[in-house]
Amino acid sequence: MDTPTAWTVIVVLWLAPLAHVALSPRSGPLLPPAGSRCPFGPRLGWIVIVLVAGALGWLMFWNARYRRPRTLPGE
């Protein structure tokens, strides 16, 4: 594999999903909910999953996004 192809694979399968999860408003807050014993919020948790699992973690994020019920602001 030549260098440009390797960089393309890294960007497409690892950095792009990581940026999507980090910037998506559906990933949840960065800080944990009040009263939680976990030091990580939902967004940071998803970032770690995508960081470790790459494109597979991104697919897990996509699957989880549509399984949660949508709530309107103020509910």
LINTARA-V395551 format. One record per residue. PHI is phi as a letter, one per 20 degrees, with the letter a starting at -180 (none if undefined). BURIAL is # if it has 24 or more other C-alpha atoms within 12 Angstrom, else .. D_CENTER is the distance of its C-alpha to the mean C-alpha in whole Angstrom. Layout:
phi->{PHI,PHI}
burial->{BURIAL,BURIAL}
d_center->{D_CENTER,D_CENTER}
//
This chain:
phi->{none,e,f,f,f,f,f,f,f,f,f,f,e,c,f,f,f,f,f,f,f,f,d,f,f,e,f,n,f,f,e,f,f,f,n,f,e,e,f,d,e,g,f,f,f,f,f,f,f,f,f,e,e,m,f,f,f,f,f,f,f,f,f,f,g,e,e,f,f,f,c,e,g,n,e}
burial->{.,.,.,.,.,.,.,.,.,.,.,.,#,#,#,#,#,#,#,#,#,#,.,.,.,.,#,#,.,.,.,.,.,.,.,.,.,.,.,.,.,#,#,#,#,#,#,#,#,#,#,.,.,#,#,.,#,#,.,.,#,.,.,.,.,.,.,.,.,.,.,.,.,.,.}
d_center->{28,29,27,26,24,23,21,20,18,16,15,15,13,11,11,10,7,6,8,7,3,6,9,8,10,9,6,9,11,11,14,15,17,21,23,20,21,17,17,13,12,9,6,8,8,4,4,8,7,6,8,11,10,10,10,11,7,6,9,9,6,9,11,10,10,13,15,15,18,18,19,21,22,24,24}
//
